[in-house]
Amino acid sequence: MSKKIAVLVGSLRANSFSGRLADVLKSLGIEFGLQLELAEIADLPFYNQDLDRAESLPPAWQRLRQQLAGCDAVLLVTPEYNRSVPAALKNALDVGSRPVSQNVWDGKPVGIISLSIGAIGGFGANHHLRQSLACLNAAVMAQPEAYFGNVGSRLDKEGGVSDEKSLKTLQGFLAQFAKFVG
Ligand SMILES: Cc1cc2nc3c(=O)[nH]c(=O)nc-3n(C[C@H](O)[C@H](O)[C@H](O)COP(=O)(O)O)c2cc1C
């Protein structure tokens, strides 16, 4: 039976490399028994503990929490902003983490693919995510690490990857992730 994977994309802009890469992963994932579904994060109000009670709970927080609680695993696909995690994605981590007794990240298998138009491939964002997710007791896949650098030349306009090596890299990552989730 296929595994349900919620995908959080760290970029909010239309036609982002991150969104395009997530689409590629979605098509490739089927082969590995992974059913990838986007979890929207653009409309999440900033986490504010004052709102975190039944009478004022933002519906978007509730939706994300339910989606994360109901999936088998989470895949984070994100650019790096100023050597760290884009605020929208960090906010999603925070929203899912509370109330503490209902932390949706607790024990959740998580894969991370960071990307960049530069060569380093979002190493800072990737590892800052690992730092937060360790605190949240998520089960983050340690290896293979995925730093998808020079992304501008590795995705084509037809919604695929532009070279065989990149395709193999993504397939290899998904194969290991499927094993990890299983
Ligand atoms: C606010 C901001 C900060 C950025 N900081 C970094 C950075 O620290 N390292 C890096 O490699 N690229 C950085 N970039 C460039 C991104 O890699 C590039 O804009 C990429 O296309 C963003 O991903 P997206 O296409 O998914 O939106 C930054 C871009 C923005 C908008």
The ligand as an SDF file (V2000), in Angstrom:
LIG
                    3D

 31 33  0  0  0  0  0  0  0  0999 V2000
   15.1640   36.4700    0.9500 C   0  0  0  0  0  0  0  0  0  0  0  0
   16.0930   35.6060    0.1550 C   0  0  0  0  0  0  0  0  0  0  0  0
   17.2370   35.1260    0.7430 C   0  0  0  0  0  0  0  0  0  0  0  0
   18.0810   34.2650    0.0420 C   0  0  0  0  0  0  0  0  0  0  0  0
   19.1700   33.7310    0.6640 N   0  0  0  0  0  0  0  0  0  0  0  0
   19.8830   32.7700    0.0480 C   0  0  0  0  0  0  0  0  0  0  0  0
   20.8920   32.0550    0.7490 C   0  0  0  0  0  0  0  0  0  0  0  0
   21.1520   32.2670    1.9230 O   0  0  0  0  0  0  0  0  0  0  0  0
   21.5760   31.0910    0.0870 N   0  0  0  0  0  0  0  0  0  0  0  0
   21.3110   30.7840   -1.2310 C   0  0  0  0  0  0  0  0  0  0  0  0
   21.9560   29.8980   -1.7680 O   0  0  0  0  0  0  0  0  0  0  0  0
   20.3660   31.4460   -1.9280 N   0  0  0  0  0  0  0  0  0  0  0  0
   19.6430   32.4310   -1.3160 C   0  0  0  0  0  0  0  0  0  0  0  0
   18.6360   33.0810   -1.9940 N   0  0  0  0  0  0  0  0  0  0  0  0
   18.4500   32.7870   -3.4220 C   0  0  0  0  0  0  0  0  0  0  0  0
   17.5340   31.5790   -3.6210 C   0  0  0  0  0  0  0  0  0  0  0  0
   18.3220   30.4080   -3.7330 O   0  0  0  0  0  0  0  0  0  0  0  0
   16.7440   31.7670   -4.9290 C   0  0  0  0  0  0  0  0  0  0  0  0
   16.0100   32.9720   -4.9120 O   0  0  0  0  0  0  0  0  0  0  0  0
   15.8190   30.5910   -5.1770 C   0  0  0  0  0  0  0  0  0  0  0  0
   15.2770   30.7030   -6.4630 O   0  0  0  0  0  0  0  0  0  0  0  0
   14.6840   30.5930   -4.1710 C   0  0  0  0  0  0  0  0  0  0  0  0
   13.9170   29.4270   -4.3290 O   0  0  0  0  0  0  0  0  0  0  0  0
   12.4980   29.4080   -5.0520 P   0  0  0  0  0  0  0  0  0  0  0  0
   12.7700   29.4870   -6.5230 O   0  0  0  0  0  0  0  0  0  0  0  0
   11.9490   28.0860   -4.6540 O   0  0  0  0  0  0  0  0  0  0  0  0
   11.6950   30.5760   -4.5670 O   0  0  0  0  0  0  0  0  0  0  0  0
   17.7950   33.9360   -1.3100 C   0  0  0  0  0  0  0  0  0  0  0  0
   16.6280   34.4500   -1.9000 C   0  0  0  0  0  0  0  0  0  0  0  0
   15.7920   35.2530   -1.1900 C   0  0  0  0  0  0  0  0  0  0  0  0
   14.5250   35.7650   -1.8470 C   0  0  0  0  0  0  0  0  0  0  0  0
  1  2  1  0
  2  3  1  0
  2 30  2  0
  3  4  2  0
  4  5  1  0
  4 28  1  0
  5  6  2  0
  6  7  1  0
  6 13  1  0
  7  8  2  0
  7  9  1  0
  9 10  1  0
 10 11  2  0
 10 12  1  0
 12 13  2  0
 13 14  1  0
 14 15  1  0
 14 28  1  0
 15 16  1  0
 16 17  1  0
 16 18  1  0
 18 19  1  0
 18 20  1  0
 20 21  1  0
 20 22  1  0
 22 23  1  0
 23 24  1  0
 24 25  2  0
 24 26  1  0
 24 27  1  0
 28 29  2  0
 29 30  1  0
 30 31  1  0
M  END
$$$$
